[in-house]
Amino acid sequence: MTILKNEKEKIINDFKLHPQDTGSASVQIALLTTRINGLTEHLKMHKKDFSSRVGLLQLVSKRSRLLDYLKKEDLKTYKELLEKLNIRK
């Protein structure tokens, strides 16, 4: 469910916009997507884990808000990110 340090660094390197970038919308969306995928797998095995389900819904909501922001600010990056991460919107 958590992201390992080297996994997180790899995701940041794949989606960063400039060398010092760790918090742009695209990086945050990629990290949230990784956490969402992990929680989804967890919930497939543990169907009655409702506290994790609530956390998953919060992560999905946050990612949705970030995607809306990115769509408004930079449509090209938004479309590329959706394709890279296999997110349907």
PDB file of N, CA, C and O in Angstrom:
ATOM      1  N   MET A   1       0.812  -1.198   0.000  1.00  0.00           N
ATOM      2  CA  MET A   1       0.000   0.000   0.000  1.00  0.00           C
ATOM      3  C   MET A   1       0.854   1.261   0.000  1.00  0.00           C
ATOM      4  O   MET A   1       0.458   2.272  -0.579  1.00  0.00           O
ATOM      5  N   THR A   2       2.005   1.218   0.631  1.00  0.00           N
ATOM      6  CA  THR A   2       2.871   2.389   0.613  1.00  0.00           C
ATOM      7  C   THR A   2       3.859   2.279  -0.538  1.00  0.00           C
ATOM      8  O   THR A   2       4.114   1.195  -1.063  1.00  0.00           O
ATOM      9  N   ILE A   3       4.395   3.395  -0.907  1.00  0.00           N
ATOM     10  CA  ILE A   3       5.343   3.442  -2.009  1.00  0.00           C
ATOM     11  C   ILE A   3       6.753   3.434  -1.426  1.00  0.00           C
ATOM     12  O   ILE A   3       7.062   4.235  -0.544  1.00  0.00           O
ATOM     13  N   LEU A   4       7.599   2.544  -1.906  1.00  0.00           N
ATOM     14  CA  LEU A   4       8.978   2.497  -1.455  1.00  0.00           C
ATOM     15  C   LEU A   4       9.752   3.703  -1.980  1.00  0.00           C
ATOM     16  O   LEU A   4       9.374   4.301  -2.988  1.00  0.00           O
ATOM     17  N   LYS A   5      10.824   4.053  -1.300  1.00  0.00           N
ATOM     18  CA  LYS A   5      11.589   5.252  -1.632  1.00  0.00           C
ATOM     19  C   LYS A   5      12.123   5.206  -3.065  1.00  0.00           C
ATOM     20  O   LYS A   5      11.997   6.184  -3.801  1.00  0.00           O
ATOM     21  N   ASN A   6      12.719   4.075  -3.468  1.00  0.00           N
ATOM     22  CA  ASN A   6      13.274   4.001  -4.822  1.00  0.00           C
ATOM     23  C   ASN A   6      12.171   3.998  -5.882  1.00  0.00           C
ATOM     24  O   ASN A   6      12.371   4.498  -6.989  1.00  0.00           O
ATOM     25  N   GLU A   7      11.011   3.435  -5.543  1.00  0.00           N
ATOM     26  CA  GLU A   7       9.869   3.452  -6.457  1.00  0.00           C
ATOM     27  C   GLU A   7       9.360   4.883  -6.647  1.00  0.00           C
ATOM     28  O   GLU A   7       9.026   5.304  -7.755  1.00  0.00           O
ATOM     29  N   LYS A   8       9.311   5.616  -5.530  1.00  0.00           N
ATOM     30  CA  LYS A   8       8.848   7.000  -5.563  1.00  0.00           C
ATOM     31  C   LYS A   8       9.804   7.873  -6.378  1.00  0.00           C
ATOM     32  O   LYS A   8       9.362   8.716  -7.159  1.00  0.00           O
ATOM     33  N   GLU A   9      11.119   7.673  -6.197  1.00  0.00           N
ATOM     34  CA  GLU A   9      12.108   8.437  -6.954  1.00  0.00           C
ATOM     35  C   GLU A   9      11.988   8.162  -8.450  1.00  0.00           C
ATOM     36  O   GLU A   9      12.131   9.075  -9.263  1.00  0.00           O
ATOM     37  N   LYS A  10      11.726   6.914  -8.814  1.00  0.00           N
ATOM     38  CA  LYS A  10      11.569   6.551 -10.223  1.00  0.00           C
ATOM     39  C   LYS A  10      10.355   7.253 -10.831  1.00  0.00           C
ATOM     40  O   LYS A  10      10.422   7.764 -11.949  1.00  0.00           O
ATOM     41  N   ILE A  11       9.250   7.275 -10.092  1.00  0.00           N
ATOM     42  CA  ILE A  11       8.033   7.945 -10.577  1.00  0.00           C
ATOM     43  C   ILE A  11       8.287   9.433 -10.738  1.00  0.00           C
ATOM     44  O   ILE A  11       7.889  10.029 -11.739  1.00  0.00           O
ATOM     45  N   ILE A  12       8.947  10.035  -9.760  1.00  0.00           N
ATOM     46  CA  ILE A  12       9.241  11.473  -9.838  1.00  0.00           C
ATOM     47  C   ILE A  12      10.129  11.765 -11.046  1.00  0.00           C
ATOM     48  O   ILE A  12       9.895  12.736 -11.767  1.00  0.00           O
ATOM     49  N   ASN A  13      11.146  10.931 -11.271  1.00  0.00           N
ATOM     50  CA  ASN A  13      12.032  11.140 -12.428  1.00  0.00           C
ATOM     51  C   ASN A  13      11.304  10.984 -13.752  1.00  0.00           C
ATOM     52  O   ASN A  13      11.644  11.656 -14.726  1.00  0.00           O
ATOM     53  N   ASP A  14      10.309  10.110 -13.804  1.00  0.00           N
ATOM     54  CA  ASP A  14       9.563   9.903 -15.042  1.00  0.00           C
ATOM     55  C   ASP A  14       8.638  11.069 -15.375  1.00  0.00           C
ATOM     56  O   ASP A  14       8.392  11.340 -16.551  1.00  0.00           O
ATOM     57  N   PHE A  15       8.123  11.762 -14.364  1.00  0.00           N
ATOM     58  CA  PHE A  15       7.088  12.763 -14.600  1.00  0.00           C
ATOM     59  C   PHE A  15       7.492  14.198 -14.280  1.00  0.00           C
ATOM     60  O   PHE A  15       6.676  15.107 -14.432  1.00  0.00           O
ATOM     61  N   LYS A  16       8.726  14.423 -13.843  1.00  0.00           N
ATOM     62  CA  LYS A  16       9.118  15.784 -13.473  1.00  0.00           C
ATOM     63  C   LYS A  16       9.259  16.675 -14.706  1.00  0.00           C
ATOM     64  O   LYS A  16       9.567  16.209 -15.803  1.00  0.00           O
ATOM     65  N   LEU A  17       9.024  17.965 -14.491  1.00  0.00           N
ATOM     66  CA  LEU A  17       9.065  18.939 -15.582  1.00  0.00           C
ATOM     67  C   LEU A  17      10.436  19.584 -15.707  1.00  0.00           C
ATOM     68  O   LEU A  17      10.829  19.988 -16.802  1.00  0.00           O
ATOM     69  N   HIS A  18      11.165  19.685 -14.616  1.00  0.00           N
ATOM     70  CA  HIS A  18      12.511  20.244 -14.601  1.00  0.00           C
ATOM     71  C   HIS A  18      13.314  19.517 -13.529  1.00  0.00           C
ATOM     72  O   HIS A  18      12.725  18.800 -12.720  1.00  0.00           O
ATOM     73  N   PRO A  19      14.627  19.674 -13.492  1.00  0.00           N
ATOM     74  CA  PRO A  19      15.469  18.861 -12.593  1.00  0.00           C
ATOM     75  C   PRO A  19      15.117  18.948 -11.103  1.00  0.00           C
ATOM     76  O   PRO A  19      15.305  17.967 -10.384  1.00  0.00           O
ATOM     77  N   GLN A  20      14.625  20.060 -10.629  1.00  0.00           N
ATOM     78  CA  GLN A  20      14.313  20.221  -9.208  1.00  0.00           C
ATOM     79  C   GLN A  20      12.852  19.939  -8.871  1.00  0.00           C
ATOM     80  O   GLN A  20      12.432  20.146  -7.732  1.00  0.00           O
ATOM     81  N   ASP A  21      12.085  19.479  -9.828  1.00  0.00           N
ATOM     82  CA  ASP A  21      10.640  19.312  -9.674  1.00  0.00           C
ATOM     83  C   ASP A  21      10.296  18.066  -8.855  1.00  0.00           C
ATOM     84  O   ASP A  21      10.678  16.951  -9.212  1.00  0.00           O
ATOM     85  N   THR A  22       9.570  18.269  -7.755  1.00  0.00           N
ATOM     86  CA  THR A  22       9.057  17.140  -6.988  1.00  0.00           C
ATOM     87  C   THR A  22       7.583  17.310  -6.651  1.00  0.00           C
ATOM     88  O   THR A  22       6.968  16.394  -6.104  1.00  0.00           O
ATOM     89  N   GLY A  23       7.005  18.464  -6.968  1.00  0.00           N
ATOM     90  CA  GLY A  23       5.636  18.708  -6.524  1.00  0.00           C
ATOM     91  C   GLY A  23       4.695  19.250  -7.564  1.00  0.00           C
ATOM     92  O   GLY A  23       3.628  19.756  -7.213  1.00  0.00           O
ATOM     93  N   SER A  24       5.046  19.166  -8.837  1.00  0.00           N
ATOM     94  CA  SER A  24       4.125  19.664  -9.857  1.00  0.00           C
ATOM     95  C   SER A  24       2.894  18.772  -9.913  1.00  0.00           C
ATOM     96  O   SER A  24       2.893  17.665  -9.373  1.00  0.00           O
ATOM     97  N   ALA A  25       1.862  19.254 -10.560  1.00  0.00           N
ATOM     98  CA  ALA A  25       0.603  18.509 -10.622  1.00  0.00           C
ATOM     99  C   ALA A  25       0.791  17.148 -11.269  1.00  0.00           C
ATOM    100  O   ALA A  25       0.204  16.168 -10.811  1.00  0.00           O
ATOM    101  N   SER A  26       1.592  17.062 -12.319  1.00  0.00           N
ATOM    102  CA  SER A  26       1.770  15.774 -12.995  1.00  0.00           C
ATOM    103  C   SER A  26       2.484  14.765 -12.101  1.00  0.00           C
ATOM    104  O   SER A  26       2.142  13.583 -12.121  1.00  0.00           O
ATOM    105  N   VAL A  27       3.460  15.204 -11.323  1.00  0.00           N
ATOM    106  CA  VAL A  27       4.157  14.304 -10.389  1.00  0.00           C
ATOM    107  C   VAL A  27       3.195  13.842  -9.298  1.00  0.00           C
ATOM    108  O   VAL A  27       3.165  12.661  -8.955  1.00  0.00           O
ATOM    109  N   GLN A  28       2.414  14.764  -8.755  1.00  0.00           N
ATOM    110  CA  GLN A  28       1.465  14.411  -7.705  1.00  0.00           C
ATOM    111  C   GLN A  28       0.421  13.423  -8.210  1.00  0.00           C
ATOM    112  O   GLN A  28       0.054  12.486  -7.500  1.00  0.00           O
ATOM    113  N   ILE A  29      -0.059  13.630  -9.434  1.00  0.00           N
ATOM    114  CA  ILE A  29      -1.057  12.733 -10.012  1.00  0.00           C
ATOM    115  C   ILE A  29      -0.462  11.344 -10.199  1.00  0.00           C
ATOM    116  O   ILE A  29      -1.127  10.345  -9.924  1.00  0.00           O
ATOM    117  N   ALA A  30       0.781  11.269 -10.663  1.00  0.00           N
ATOM    118  CA  ALA A  30       1.431   9.971 -10.873  1.00  0.00           C
ATOM    119  C   ALA A  30       1.609   9.233  -9.539  1.00  0.00           C
ATOM    120  O   ALA A  30       1.374   8.027  -9.465  1.00  0.00           O
ATOM    121  N   LEU A  31       2.021   9.948  -8.490  1.00  0.00           N
ATOM    122  CA  LEU A  31       2.190   9.322  -7.181  1.00  0.00           C
ATOM    123  C   LEU A  31       0.847   8.859  -6.609  1.00  0.00           C
ATOM    124  O   LEU A  31       0.749   7.774  -6.036  1.00  0.00           O
ATOM    125  N   LEU A  32      -0.176   9.687  -6.769  1.00  0.00           N
ATOM    126  CA  LEU A  32      -1.500   9.297  -6.288  1.00  0.00           C
ATOM    127  C   LEU A  32      -2.023   8.078  -7.038  1.00  0.00           C
ATOM    128  O   LEU A  32      -2.652   7.200  -6.446  1.00  0.00           O
ATOM    129  N   THR A  33      -1.763   8.026  -8.337  1.00  0.00           N
ATOM    130  CA  THR A  33      -2.210   6.888  -9.129  1.00  0.00           C
ATOM    131  C   THR A  33      -1.558   5.597  -8.654  1.00  0.00           C
ATOM    132  O   THR A  33      -2.213   4.556  -8.598  1.00  0.00           O
ATOM    133  N   THR A  34      -0.285   5.656  -8.315  1.00  0.00           N
ATOM    134  CA  THR A  34       0.408   4.486  -7.801  1.00  0.00           C
ATOM    135  C   THR A  34      -0.201   4.035  -6.477  1.00  0.00           C
ATOM    136  O   THR A  34      -0.414   2.841  -6.269  1.00  0.00           O
ATOM    137  N   ARG A  35      -0.480   4.977  -5.584  1.00  0.00           N
ATOM    138  CA  ARG A  35      -1.098   4.638  -4.306  1.00  0.00           C
ATOM    139  C   ARG A  35      -2.503   4.084  -4.501  1.00  0.00           C
ATOM    140  O   ARG A  35      -2.903   3.145  -3.811  1.00  0.00           O
ATOM    141  N   ILE A  36      -3.260   4.664  -5.444  1.00  0.00           N
ATOM    142  CA  ILE A  36      -4.620   4.202  -5.717  1.00  0.00           C
ATOM    143  C   ILE A  36      -4.600   2.771  -6.241  1.00  0.00           C
ATOM    144  O   ILE A  36      -5.420   1.948  -5.834  1.00  0.00           O
ATOM    145  N   ASN A  37      -3.672   2.474  -7.140  1.00  0.00           N
ATOM    146  CA  ASN A  37      -3.574   1.117  -7.676  1.00  0.00           C
ATOM    147  C   ASN A  37      -3.229   0.116  -6.571  1.00  0.00           C
ATOM    148  O   ASN A  37      -3.775  -0.987  -6.543  1.00  0.00           O
ATOM    149  N   GLY A  38      -2.339   0.490  -5.675  1.00  0.00           N
ATOM    150  CA  GLY A  38      -1.982  -0.389  -4.559  1.00  0.00           C
ATOM    151  C   GLY A  38      -3.155  -0.641  -3.624  1.00  0.00           C
ATOM    152  O   GLY A  38      -3.383  -1.771  -3.194  1.00  0.00           O
ATOM    153  N   LEU A  39      -3.896   0.414  -3.311  1.00  0.00           N
ATOM    154  CA  LEU A  39      -5.058   0.257  -2.440  1.00  0.00           C
ATOM    155  C   LEU A  39      -6.157  -0.557  -3.115  1.00  0.00           C
ATOM    156  O   LEU A  39      -6.866  -1.315  -2.453  1.00  0.00           O
ATOM    157  N   THR A  40      -6.297  -0.404  -4.405  1.00  0.00           N
ATOM    158  CA  THR A  40      -7.297  -1.173  -5.141  1.00  0.00           C
ATOM    159  C   THR A  40      -6.995  -2.663  -5.045  1.00  0.00           C
ATOM    160  O   THR A  40      -7.895  -3.472  -4.823  1.00  0.00           O
ATOM    161  N   GLU A  41      -5.725  -3.020  -5.213  1.00  0.00           N
ATOM    162  CA  GLU A  41      -5.325  -4.424  -5.079  1.00  0.00           C
ATOM    163  C   GLU A  41      -5.574  -4.932  -3.662  1.00  0.00           C
ATOM    164  O   GLU A  41      -6.023  -6.062  -3.474  1.00  0.00           O
ATOM    165  N   HIS A  42      -5.285  -4.102  -2.673  1.00  0.00           N
ATOM    166  CA  HIS A  42      -5.510  -4.474  -1.275  1.00  0.00           C
ATOM    167  C   HIS A  42      -6.996  -4.741  -1.025  1.00  0.00           C
ATOM    168  O   HIS A  42      -7.362  -5.707  -0.354  1.00  0.00           O
ATOM    169  N   LEU A  43      -7.848  -3.864  -1.579  1.00  0.00           N
ATOM    170  CA  LEU A  43      -9.278  -4.001  -1.333  1.00  0.00           C
ATOM    171  C   LEU A  43      -9.894  -5.176  -2.083  1.00  0.00           C
ATOM    172  O   LEU A  43     -10.963  -5.653  -1.704  1.00  0.00           O
ATOM    173  N   LYS A  44      -9.241  -5.648  -3.137  1.00  0.00           N
ATOM    174  CA  LYS A  44      -9.738  -6.845  -3.812  1.00  0.00           C
ATOM    175  C   LYS A  44      -9.610  -8.062  -2.901  1.00  0.00           C
ATOM    176  O   LYS A  44     -10.446  -8.965  -2.937  1.00  0.00           O
ATOM    177  N   MET A  45      -8.559  -8.081  -2.086  1.00  0.00           N
ATOM    178  CA  MET A  45      -8.342  -9.198  -1.167  1.00  0.00           C
ATOM    179  C   MET A  45      -9.113  -9.019   0.144  1.00  0.00           C
ATOM    180  O   MET A  45      -9.618  -9.989   0.708  1.00  0.00           O
ATOM    181  N   HIS A  46      -9.201  -7.780   0.623  1.00  0.00           N
ATOM    182  CA  HIS A  46      -9.829  -7.482   1.908  1.00  0.00           C
ATOM    183  C   HIS A  46     -11.081  -6.644   1.664  1.00  0.00           C
ATOM    184  O   HIS A  46     -11.065  -5.421   1.801  1.00  0.00           O
ATOM    185  N   LYS A  47     -12.149  -7.316   1.305  1.00  0.00           N
ATOM    186  CA  LYS A  47     -13.367  -6.622   0.880  1.00  0.00           C
ATOM    187  C   LYS A  47     -14.042  -5.811   1.993  1.00  0.00           C
ATOM    188  O   LYS A  47     -14.767  -4.860   1.703  1.00  0.00           O
ATOM    189  N   LYS A  48     -13.818  -6.168   3.240  1.00  0.00           N
ATOM    190  CA  LYS A  48     -14.503  -5.498   4.343  1.00  0.00           C
ATOM    191  C   LYS A  48     -13.644  -4.440   5.042  1.00  0.00           C
ATOM    192  O   LYS A  48     -13.988  -3.989   6.134  1.00  0.00           O
ATOM    193  N   ASP A  49     -12.552  -4.050   4.430  1.00  0.00           N
ATOM    194  CA  ASP A  49     -11.672  -3.037   5.006  1.00  0.00           C
ATOM    195  C   ASP A  49     -12.208  -1.657   4.630  1.00  0.00           C
ATOM    196  O   ASP A  49     -11.756  -1.040   3.665  1.00  0.00           O
ATOM    197  N   PHE A  50     -13.172  -1.190   5.404  1.00  0.00           N
ATOM    198  CA  PHE A  50     -13.874   0.029   5.047  1.00  0.00           C
ATOM    199  C   PHE A  50     -13.049   1.287   5.299  1.00  0.00           C
ATOM    200  O   PHE A  50     -13.245   2.284   4.604  1.00  0.00           O
ATOM    201  N   SER A  51     -12.142   1.276   6.258  1.00  0.00           N
ATOM    202  CA  SER A  51     -11.322   2.463   6.501  1.00  0.00           C
ATOM    203  C   SER A  51     -10.361   2.685   5.322  1.00  0.00           C
ATOM    204  O   SER A  51     -10.098   3.827   4.944  1.00  0.00           O
ATOM    205  N   SER A  52      -9.848   1.611   4.753  1.00  0.00           N
ATOM    206  CA  SER A  52      -9.000   1.764   3.561  1.00  0.00           C
ATOM    207  C   SER A  52      -9.821   2.231   2.369  1.00  0.00           C
ATOM    208  O   SER A  52      -9.332   2.975   1.519  1.00  0.00           O
ATOM    209  N   ARG A  53     -11.065   1.791   2.313  1.00  0.00           N
ATOM    210  CA  ARG A  53     -11.947   2.218   1.221  1.00  0.00           C
ATOM    211  C   ARG A  53     -12.191   3.720   1.285  1.00  0.00           C
ATOM    212  O   ARG A  53     -12.214   4.394   0.255  1.00  0.00           O
ATOM    213  N   VAL A  54     -12.374   4.243   2.492  1.00  0.00           N
ATOM    214  CA  VAL A  54     -12.573   5.680   2.662  1.00  0.00           C
ATOM    215  C   VAL A  54     -11.315   6.430   2.226  1.00  0.00           C
ATOM    216  O   VAL A  54     -11.400   7.451   1.543  1.00  0.00           O
ATOM    217  N   GLY A  55     -10.153   5.919   2.622  1.00  0.00           N
ATOM    218  CA  GLY A  55      -8.896   6.532   2.199  1.00  0.00           C
ATOM    219  C   GLY A  55      -8.731   6.502   0.690  1.00  0.00           C
ATOM    220  O   GLY A  55      -8.234   7.462   0.101  1.00  0.00           O
ATOM    221  N   LEU A  56      -9.142   5.412   0.060  1.00  0.00           N
ATOM    222  CA  LEU A  56      -9.069   5.295  -1.394  1.00  0.00           C
ATOM    223  C   LEU A  56      -9.953   6.343  -2.051  1.00  0.00           C
ATOM    224  O   LEU A  56      -9.542   6.986  -3.017  1.00  0.00           O
ATOM    225  N   LEU A  57     -11.157   6.518  -1.538  1.00  0.00           N
ATOM    226  CA  LEU A  57     -12.062   7.517  -2.109  1.00  0.00           C
ATOM    227  C   LEU A  57     -11.492   8.930  -1.968  1.00  0.00           C
ATOM    228  O   LEU A  57     -11.671   9.767  -2.853  1.00  0.00           O
ATOM    229  N   GLN A  58     -10.811   9.190  -0.858  1.00  0.00           N
ATOM    230  CA  GLN A  58     -10.184  10.502  -0.667  1.00  0.00           C
ATOM    231  C   GLN A  58      -9.058  10.716  -1.677  1.00  0.00           C
ATOM    232  O   GLN A  58      -8.919  11.805  -2.235  1.00  0.00           O
ATOM    233  N   LEU A  59      -8.253   9.673  -1.912  1.00  0.00           N
ATOM    234  CA  LEU A  59      -7.162   9.785  -2.883  1.00  0.00           C
ATOM    235  C   LEU A  59      -7.701  10.001  -4.292  1.00  0.00           C
ATOM    236  O   LEU A  59      -7.160  10.805  -5.051  1.00  0.00           O
ATOM    237  N   VAL A  60      -8.770   9.282  -4.642  1.00  0.00           N
ATOM    238  CA  VAL A  60      -9.366   9.426  -5.969  1.00  0.00           C
ATOM    239  C   VAL A  60      -9.917  10.837  -6.147  1.00  0.00           C
ATOM    240  O   VAL A  60      -9.784  11.428  -7.219  1.00  0.00           O
ATOM    241  N   SER A  61     -10.535  11.374  -5.101  1.00  0.00           N
ATOM    242  CA  SER A  61     -11.075  12.727  -5.159  1.00  0.00           C
ATOM    243  C   SER A  61      -9.963  13.761  -5.335  1.00  0.00           C
ATOM    244  O   SER A  61     -10.098  14.697  -6.124  1.00  0.00           O
ATOM    245  N   LYS A  62      -8.871  13.590  -4.602  1.00  0.00           N
ATOM    246  CA  LYS A  62      -7.745  14.521  -4.710  1.00  0.00           C
ATOM    247  C   LYS A  62      -7.137  14.463  -6.106  1.00  0.00           C
ATOM    248  O   LYS A  62      -6.820  15.497  -6.693  1.00  0.00           O
ATOM    249  N   ARG A  63      -6.974  13.239  -6.641  1.00  0.00           N
ATOM    250  CA  ARG A  63      -6.426  13.098  -7.983  1.00  0.00           C
ATOM    251  C   ARG A  63      -7.355  13.739  -9.009  1.00  0.00           C
ATOM    252  O   ARG A  63      -6.888  14.362  -9.963  1.00  0.00           O
ATOM    253  N   SER A  64      -8.653  13.594  -8.823  1.00  0.00           N
ATOM    254  CA  SER A  64      -9.624  14.189  -9.740  1.00  0.00           C
ATOM    255  C   SER A  64      -9.509  15.713  -9.743  1.00  0.00           C
ATOM    256  O   SER A  64      -9.569  16.341 -10.800  1.00  0.00           O
ATOM    257  N   ARG A  65      -9.344  16.304  -8.562  1.00  0.00           N
ATOM    258  CA  ARG A  65      -9.193  17.764  -8.483  1.00  0.00           C
ATOM    259  C   ARG A  65      -7.904  18.220  -9.161  1.00  0.00           C
ATOM    260  O   ARG A  65      -7.890  19.241  -9.848  1.00  0.00           O
ATOM    261  N   LEU A  66      -6.820  17.464  -8.969  1.00  0.00           N
ATOM    262  CA  LEU A  66      -5.551  17.807  -9.623  1.00  0.00           C
ATOM    263  C   LEU A  66      -5.657  17.672 -11.141  1.00  0.00           C
ATOM    264  O   LEU A  66      -5.103  18.481 -11.884  1.00  0.00           O
ATOM    265  N   LEU A  67      -6.371  16.645 -11.593  1.00  0.00           N
ATOM    266  CA  LEU A  67      -6.564  16.468 -13.036  1.00  0.00           C
ATOM    267  C   LEU A  67      -7.386  17.615 -13.627  1.00  0.00           C
ATOM    268  O   LEU A  67      -7.094  18.088 -14.725  1.00  0.00           O
ATOM    269  N   ASP A  68      -8.411  18.059 -12.899  1.00  0.00           N
ATOM    270  CA  ASP A  68      -9.204  19.197 -13.365  1.00  0.00           C
ATOM    271  C   ASP A  68      -8.350  20.453 -13.474  1.00  0.00           C
ATOM    272  O   ASP A  68      -8.466  21.211 -14.437  1.00  0.00           O
ATOM    273  N   TYR A  69      -7.492  20.668 -12.481  1.00  0.00           N
ATOM    274  CA  TYR A  69      -6.584  21.818 -12.510  1.00  0.00           C
ATOM    275  C   TYR A  69      -5.642  21.734 -13.708  1.00  0.00           C
ATOM    276  O   TYR A  69      -5.450  22.717 -14.423  1.00  0.00           O
ATOM    277  N   LEU A  70      -5.055  20.552 -13.923  1.00  0.00           N
ATOM    278  CA  LEU A  70      -4.113  20.381 -15.023  1.00  0.00           C
ATOM    279  C   LEU A  70      -4.803  20.563 -16.370  1.00  0.00           C
ATOM    280  O   LEU A  70      -4.223  21.125 -17.299  1.00  0.00           O
ATOM    281  N   LYS A  71      -6.028  20.091 -16.472  1.00  0.00           N
ATOM    282  CA  LYS A  71      -6.791  20.244 -17.725  1.00  0.00           C
ATOM    283  C   LYS A  71      -7.032  21.722 -18.026  1.00  0.00           C
ATOM    284  O   LYS A  71      -6.967  22.154 -19.176  1.00  0.00           O
ATOM    285  N   LYS A  72      -7.311  22.483 -16.975  1.00  0.00           N
ATOM    286  CA  LYS A  72      -7.568  23.914 -17.140  1.00  0.00           C
ATOM    287  C   LYS A  72      -6.290  24.673 -17.505  1.00  0.00           C
ATOM    288  O   LYS A  72      -6.329  25.604 -18.310  1.00  0.00           O
ATOM    289  N   GLU A  73      -5.161  24.277 -16.916  1.00  0.00           N
ATOM    290  CA  GLU A  73      -3.907  24.999 -17.104  1.00  0.00           C
ATOM    291  C   GLU A  73      -3.139  24.567 -18.353  1.00  0.00           C
ATOM    292  O   GLU A  73      -2.613  25.418 -19.070  1.00  0.00           O
ATOM    293  N   ASP A  74      -3.065  23.262 -18.628  1.00  0.00           N
ATOM    294  CA  ASP A  74      -2.225  22.763 -19.718  1.00  0.00           C
ATOM    295  C   ASP A  74      -2.851  21.498 -20.302  1.00  0.00           C
ATOM    296  O   ASP A  74      -2.604  20.392 -19.822  1.00  0.00           O
ATOM    297  N   LEU A  75      -3.658  21.674 -21.337  1.00  0.00           N
ATOM    298  CA  LEU A  75      -4.423  20.581 -21.919  1.00  0.00           C
ATOM    299  C   LEU A  75      -3.530  19.514 -22.540  1.00  0.00           C
ATOM    300  O   LEU A  75      -3.834  18.324 -22.456  1.00  0.00           O
ATOM    301  N   LYS A  76      -2.435  19.930 -23.159  1.00  0.00           N
ATOM    302  CA  LYS A  76      -1.533  18.970 -23.804  1.00  0.00           C
ATOM    303  C   LYS A  76      -0.911  18.018 -22.776  1.00  0.00           C
ATOM    304  O   LYS A  76      -0.906  16.804 -22.979  1.00  0.00           O
ATOM    305  N   THR A  77      -0.393  18.561 -21.684  1.00  0.00           N
ATOM    306  CA  THR A  77       0.201  17.750 -20.621  1.00  0.00           C
ATOM    307  C   THR A  77      -0.855  16.841 -20.001  1.00  0.00           C
ATOM    308  O   THR A  77      -0.573  15.690 -19.665  1.00  0.00           O
ATOM    309  N   TYR A  78      -2.050  17.354 -19.854  1.00  0.00           N
ATOM    310  CA  TYR A  78      -3.164  16.585 -19.296  1.00  0.00           C
ATOM    311  C   TYR A  78      -3.437  15.330 -20.135  1.00  0.00           C
ATOM    312  O   TYR A  78      -3.552  14.229 -19.598  1.00  0.00           O
ATOM    313  N   LYS A  79      -3.538  15.509 -21.440  1.00  0.00           N
ATOM    314  CA  LYS A  79      -3.826  14.373 -22.318  1.00  0.00           C
ATOM    315  C   LYS A  79      -2.677  13.366 -22.329  1.00  0.00           C
ATOM    316  O   LYS A  79      -2.910  12.157 -22.336  1.00  0.00           O
ATOM    317  N   GLU A  80      -1.442  13.859 -22.331  1.00  0.00           N
ATOM    318  CA  GLU A  80      -0.280  12.962 -22.291  1.00  0.00           C
ATOM    319  C   GLU A  80      -0.256  12.156 -20.987  1.00  0.00           C
ATOM    320  O   GLU A  80       0.050  10.964 -20.994  1.00  0.00           O
ATOM    321  N   LEU A  81      -0.575  12.808 -19.884  1.00  0.00           N
ATOM    322  CA  LEU A  81      -0.570  12.148 -18.588  1.00  0.00           C
ATOM    323  C   LEU A  81      -1.640  11.057 -18.518  1.00  0.00           C
ATOM    324  O   LEU A  81      -1.391   9.977 -17.983  1.00  0.00           O
ATOM    325  N   LEU A  82      -2.823  11.337 -19.054  1.00  0.00           N
ATOM    326  CA  LEU A  82      -3.883  10.334 -19.066  1.00  0.00           C
ATOM    327  C   LEU A  82      -3.460   9.096 -19.848  1.00  0.00           C
ATOM    328  O   LEU A  82      -3.753   7.971 -19.443  1.00  0.00           O
ATOM    329  N   GLU A  83      -2.776   9.305 -20.959  1.00  0.00           N
ATOM    330  CA  GLU A  83      -2.320   8.170 -21.763  1.00  0.00           C
ATOM    331  C   GLU A  83      -1.226   7.382 -21.042  1.00  0.00           C
ATOM    332  O   GLU A  83      -1.257   6.151 -21.026  1.00  0.00           O
ATOM    333  N   LYS A  84      -0.262   8.083 -20.447  1.00  0.00           N
ATOM    334  CA  LYS A  84       0.846   7.427 -19.750  1.00  0.00           C
ATOM    335  C   LYS A  84       0.368   6.581 -18.584  1.00  0.00           C
ATOM    336  O   LYS A  84       0.867   5.476 -18.370  1.00  0.00           O
ATOM    337  N   LEU A  85      -0.590   7.089 -17.834  1.00  0.00           N
ATOM    338  CA  LEU A  85      -1.028   6.431 -16.611  1.00  0.00           C
ATOM    339  C   LEU A  85      -2.241   5.530 -16.811  1.00  0.00           C
ATOM    340  O   LEU A  85      -2.688   4.885 -15.863  1.00  0.00           O
ATOM    341  N   ASN A  86      -2.777   5.475 -18.020  1.00  0.00           N
ATOM    342  CA  ASN A  86      -3.969   4.670 -18.318  1.00  0.00           C
ATOM    343  C   ASN A  86      -5.145   5.048 -17.414  1.00  0.00           C
ATOM    344  O   ASN A  86      -5.795   4.194 -16.812  1.00  0.00           O
ATOM    345  N   ILE A  87      -5.389   6.338 -17.342  1.00  0.00           N
ATOM    346  CA  ILE A  87      -6.534   6.840 -16.555  1.00  0.00           C
ATOM    347  C   ILE A  87      -7.622   7.198 -17.539  1.00  0.00           C
ATOM    348  O   ILE A  87      -7.372   7.875 -18.536  1.00  0.00           O
ATOM    349  N   ARG A  88      -8.820   6.748 -17.263  1.00  0.00           N
ATOM    350  CA  ARG A  88      -9.914   7.176 -18.127  1.00  0.00           C
ATOM    351  C   ARG A  88     -10.643   8.311 -17.415  1.00  0.00           C
ATOM    352  O   ARG A  88     -10.907   8.243 -16.215  1.00  0.00           O
ATOM    353  N   LYS A  89     -10.951   9.319 -18.152  1.00  0.00           N
ATOM    354  CA  LYS A  89     -11.576  10.504 -17.567  1.00  0.00           C
ATOM    355  C   LYS A  89     -12.685  10.923 -18.464  1.00  0.00           C
ATOM    356  O   LYS A  89     -13.369  11.908 -18.183  1.00  0.00           O
TER     357      LYS A  89
END
